[in-house]
Amino acid sequence: MTTVFNQKRGDEAPEGRSEAPERLGEDASLDPHEDAPAGQIPRAFAVLEAVAAGGSSTARAIADATGIPLPTVYRLAQELIRAGYLVHLKDEKRFALGYQLHRLAVGLHEDLGIPRAVRNEVCAMHRDLGMASYLAIHRGTDFVVVFVADSPQAPRLSPMGFGFHESPHATAFGKVGLAALSIEERDDYLAGRTLLAHTDRTLTDPVVLRRQLDEISERGVAWEHQEFQSGTDCLAASFKADDGMLIGTVAVSAPVRAYEGRTRHIEDRVRACASRAGRAYRLGGHQG
């Protein structure tokens, strides 16, 4: 089973959805030219996330989930409806996500576009090794998982599905990204940052982590031994653009015992997948 993100774009709202509610409540009026109050943007995002969590939601449920006062929820909802980020289900008296969000998602996925050849390589690595296999795209210190190939026999790490991008110090993906930074960039990233311990093996000492990142930079692969999840090891290998800039990583995860007697073979296979993925990206492989 592979995780792929594909959607068809709908240009028109389905029947039963209106562009704006006829009456949102007594505090529903909001001058669209009025300067946004402090905290408006974080509150708008909180409203969208609350609606997304339930598929649709009433204003009261949004207020309860976010702690935002009900009149403010109504005001924000009306602005989001006007902008196309929410729609109002009149008959159900609920709010749902709007179609403008899909345009943003399409833009993101085009930017992170996955060549068909790369998806095939990651799937082949999953079949060959019997391990959950991943593709992540990097942007500076950030990375995001964009493709996963797994199965009931070799499930992915939870919550490492599409969009996962957290805890770079504790994941093989993230260690590769941090190792690709210059010394100055790496120091800036780690300065004053608290490194969260996910297990008792997570490296939280910046000095020790820096030494490990130096080794990863030299080798081009990152091992992570039960740092993100107890009982599971991960391995990631990087691939780069012609100018040496990091594009992404391919990785595998599996229970510790799955690596016994196979460490060299697994590392060679992951390196080979990374090499082919890099070639596909550099050649501008077709998406599909």
C-alpha positions as CSV (number, residue, x, y, z in Angstrom):
1,M,0.0,0.0,0.0
2,T,1.4,3.4,-0.9
3,T,0.4,6.8,0.2
4,V,-0.1,9.3,-2.6
5,F,-1.7,12.7,-2.6
6,N,-3.9,13.3,-5.6
7,Q,-7.0,15.3,-5.9
8,K,-9.3,16.5,-8.7
9,R,-10.0,20.2,-8.8
10,G,-13.6,21.2,-8.5
11,D,-14.3,24.6,-10.1
12,E,-17.9,25.0,-8.8
13,A,-19.4,24.4,-5.4
14,P,-21.7,21.4,-5.2
15,E,-25.4,22.0,-4.7
16,G,-26.3,22.8,-1.2
17,R,-23.2,24.9,-0.5
18,S,-23.4,28.6,-0.5
19,E,-20.7,31.2,-0.9
20,A,-21.7,33.0,2.3
21,P,-24.3,32.4,5.0
22,E,-27.4,34.6,4.9
23,R,-27.1,35.0,8.7
24,L,-24.1,34.1,10.7
25,G,-25.3,35.6,14.0
26,E,-25.7,38.9,15.6
27,D,-22.0,39.7,15.4
28,A,-21.6,38.5,11.8
29,S,-21.1,41.9,10.2
30,L,-17.5,42.7,9.5
31,D,-16.1,45.5,7.4
32,P,-13.8,43.8,4.9
33,H,-11.7,46.9,4.8
34,E,-11.2,47.1,8.5
35,D,-7.7,46.6,9.7
36,A,-7.2,43.1,11.1
37,P,-7.0,43.1,14.9
38,A,-3.9,41.6,16.7
39,G,-4.0,37.8,16.5
40,Q,-6.4,37.7,13.5
41,I,-4.2,35.4,11.4
42,P,-3.4,32.8,14.1
43,R,-7.1,32.7,15.0
44,A,-8.2,32.3,11.3
45,F,-5.8,29.3,11.0
46,A,-7.2,27.9,14.2
47,V,-10.7,28.1,12.8
48,L,-9.6,26.3,9.6
49,E,-7.9,23.6,11.5
50,A,-10.9,23.0,13.7
51,V,-13.1,22.7,10.7
52,A,-10.7,20.4,9.0
53,A,-10.4,18.1,12.0
54,G,-14.1,17.3,11.9
55,G,-14.8,17.6,8.1
56,S,-17.3,20.3,9.0
57,S,-18.2,22.1,12.2
58,T,-20.7,24.4,13.8
59,A,-19.6,27.8,15.1
60,R,-20.2,26.7,18.7
61,A,-18.0,23.6,18.1
62,I,-15.2,25.8,16.6
63,A,-15.4,28.1,19.6
64,D,-15.3,25.2,22.0
65,A,-12.3,23.6,20.2
66,T,-10.3,26.8,19.9
67,G,-11.2,28.9,22.9
68,I,-12.0,31.7,20.5
69,P,-15.2,33.7,21.6
70,L,-18.2,32.8,19.6
71,P,-18.8,36.3,18.1
72,T,-15.1,36.3,16.9
73,V,-15.6,32.9,15.3
74,Y,-18.6,34.3,13.3
75,R,-16.5,37.3,12.2
76,L,-13.6,35.1,11.1
77,A,-15.9,32.6,9.4
78,Q,-17.4,35.3,7.3
79,E,-14.0,36.7,6.2
80,L,-12.9,33.1,5.3
81,I,-16.0,32.5,3.3
82,R,-15.5,35.8,1.4
83,A,-12.0,34.7,0.6
84,G,-13.1,31.2,-0.4
85,Y,-11.4,29.3,2.4
86,L,-14.7,28.2,4.1
87,V,-18.2,27.5,2.8
88,H,-21.4,27.6,4.8
89,L,-23.7,24.6,4.7
90,K,-27.0,26.4,5.2
91,D,-29.2,23.4,5.7
92,E,-26.9,21.9,8.3
93,K,-25.9,25.2,9.9
94,R,-22.2,24.1,9.6
95,F,-19.0,25.4,8.1
96,A,-16.8,23.3,5.8
97,L,-13.5,23.9,4.0
98,G,-13.6,26.0,0.9
99,Y,-12.2,25.3,-2.5
100,Q,-9.5,28.0,-2.4
101,L,-7.7,25.7,0.0
102,H,-7.4,23.1,-2.7
103,R,-5.7,25.6,-5.0
104,L,-3.1,26.1,-2.3
105,A,-2.7,22.3,-1.9
106,V,-2.3,21.9,-5.7
107,G,0.5,24.6,-5.6
108,L,2.3,22.8,-2.8
109,H,2.1,19.5,-4.4
110,E,3.3,20.8,-7.8
111,D,6.2,22.4,-5.9
112,L,7.0,19.1,-4.2
113,G,6.1,17.2,-7.4
114,I,7.2,13.6,-7.4
115,P,8.5,12.1,-10.6
116,R,6.9,8.8,-11.4
117,A,10.3,7.1,-11.6
118,V,11.1,8.2,-8.0
119,R,7.8,6.8,-6.7
120,N,8.6,3.5,-8.5
121,E,12.1,3.4,-6.9
122,V,10.7,3.9,-3.4
123,C,8.1,1.2,-3.9
124,A,10.8,-1.1,-5.2
125,M,12.9,-0.5,-2.2
126,H,9.9,-1.3,0.1
127,R,9.4,-4.6,-1.8
128,D,13.1,-5.5,-1.8
129,L,13.8,-4.8,1.8
130,G,10.4,-5.5,3.3
131,M,10.6,-2.2,5.2
132,A,8.4,0.9,5.2
133,S,10.1,3.3,2.7
134,Y,9.8,7.1,2.5
135,L,10.6,10.0,0.3
136,A,11.2,13.5,1.9
137,I,11.8,16.8,0.1
138,H,14.0,19.3,1.9
139,R,13.9,23.1,2.0
140,G,16.7,24.5,4.1
141,T,16.3,23.2,7.7
142,D,12.8,22.0,6.9
143,F,11.7,18.7,5.3
144,V,8.4,17.2,4.5
145,V,7.5,13.5,3.8
146,V,5.8,13.5,0.4
147,F,5.5,9.7,-0.3
148,V,5.4,6.5,1.7
149,A,5.4,2.9,0.5
150,D,4.4,0.5,3.3
151,S,2.2,-2.6,3.9
152,P,0.5,-4.4,6.8
153,Q,3.7,-6.5,7.2
154,A,5.9,-3.4,7.1
155,P,3.9,-0.4,8.4
156,R,5.1,3.2,8.5
157,L,6.1,4.9,11.7
158,S,3.2,6.8,13.2
159,P,2.7,9.7,12.6
160,M,5.2,9.7,9.7
161,G,2.7,10.0,6.8
162,F,2.4,12.7,4.1
163,G,3.2,16.1,5.5
164,F,5.2,14.9,8.5
165,H,8.1,17.4,9.1
166,E,8.8,17.4,12.8
167,S,11.8,16.8,15.1
168,P,14.7,16.9,12.6
169,H,17.2,16.2,15.4
170,A,15.5,12.8,16.1
171,T,14.8,11.5,12.6
172,A,17.1,10.2,9.9
173,F,15.4,12.6,7.4
174,G,16.1,15.6,9.6
175,K,19.6,14.6,10.5
176,V,20.5,14.5,6.8
177,G,19.0,18.0,6.3
178,L,20.8,19.5,9.3
179,A,24.1,17.9,8.2
180,A,23.7,19.6,4.8
181,L,23.7,23.0,6.4
182,S,26.9,25.1,6.7
183,I,28.5,25.2,10.1
184,E,27.1,28.7,10.7
185,E,23.6,27.7,9.6
186,R,23.7,24.7,11.8
187,D,24.9,26.7,14.8
188,D,22.1,29.3,14.2
189,Y,19.5,26.5,14.1
190,L,20.7,24.8,17.3
191,A,21.4,28.0,19.3
192,G,18.9,28.4,22.1
193,R,16.7,25.5,20.8
194,T,15.4,22.8,23.1
195,L,15.9,19.4,21.6
196,L,12.9,17.3,22.5
197,A,13.6,13.7,23.8
198,H,11.2,11.3,22.1
199,T,12.9,8.3,23.7
200,D,15.7,7.8,26.2
201,R,18.1,7.4,23.2
202,T,17.3,10.7,21.5
203,L,20.3,13.0,21.2
204,T,19.5,16.2,23.0
205,D,23.0,17.4,23.6
206,P,23.9,19.9,20.9
207,V,27.6,19.1,21.2
208,V,27.1,15.4,20.6
209,L,24.6,16.1,17.8
210,R,27.0,18.4,16.0
211,R,29.6,15.6,16.0
212,Q,27.1,13.2,14.6
213,L,26.0,15.7,11.9
214,D,29.7,16.0,10.8
215,E,29.9,12.3,10.3
216,I,26.6,12.3,8.4
217,S,27.8,15.1,6.1
218,E,30.9,13.0,5.2
219,R,29.0,9.7,4.6
220,G,25.8,11.0,3.0
221,V,23.6,8.7,5.1
222,A,22.1,9.0,8.5
223,W,21.3,6.2,10.9
224,E,18.8,6.8,13.7
225,H,18.7,4.1,16.4
226,Q,15.5,4.2,18.4
227,E,15.7,8.0,18.8
228,F,12.3,8.7,17.4
229,Q,10.4,5.6,18.4
230,S,11.6,2.8,20.8
231,G,12.2,-0.5,19.1
232,T,12.6,1.0,15.6
233,D,15.7,2.0,13.6
234,C,15.7,4.3,10.5
235,L,18.2,4.9,7.8
236,A,18.1,7.8,5.3
237,A,20.3,8.7,2.3
238,S,20.4,12.1,0.5
239,F,20.2,13.1,-3.1
240,K,21.3,16.4,-4.5
241,A,21.0,18.8,-7.4
242,D,23.9,19.4,-9.9
243,D,25.0,22.3,-7.8
244,G,25.3,20.2,-4.7
245,M,22.1,21.6,-3.0
246,L,20.2,19.0,-1.1
247,I,16.9,18.0,-2.8
248,G,15.7,15.2,-0.6
249,T,16.2,11.9,1.1
250,V,14.9,8.4,0.8
251,A,14.6,6.3,4.0
252,V,13.5,3.1,5.5
253,S,12.2,2.2,9.0
254,A,11.8,-1.2,10.6
255,P,12.0,-2.9,14.0
256,V,15.6,-3.2,15.2
257,R,15.7,-7.0,14.7
258,A,14.9,-6.5,11.0
259,Y,18.4,-5.1,10.5
260,E,20.3,-8.0,12.0
261,G,22.9,-9.4,9.6
262,R,21.6,-7.1,6.8
263,T,23.0,-3.7,7.8
264,R,25.4,-3.4,4.9
265,H,22.9,-4.7,2.4
266,I,20.2,-2.3,3.6
267,E,22.6,0.7,3.5
268,D,23.7,-0.2,0.0
269,R,20.1,-0.6,-1.2
270,V,19.0,2.8,0.3
271,R,22.1,4.5,-1.2
272,A,21.2,3.0,-4.6
273,C,17.6,4.3,-4.3
274,A,18.9,7.7,-3.4
275,S,21.2,7.7,-6.4
276,R,18.4,6.8,-8.8
277,A,16.0,9.3,-7.2
278,G,18.6,12.1,-7.6
279,R,19.1,11.2,-11.3
280,A,15.3,11.3,-11.9
281,Y,15.0,14.7,-10.3
282,R,18.0,16.1,-12.1
283,L,16.6,14.9,-15.4
284,G,13.2,16.4,-14.7
285,G,11.4,13.1,-14.5
286,H,7.7,13.1,-15.4
287,Q,5.1,13.4,-12.7
288,G,2.1,11.1,-12.7
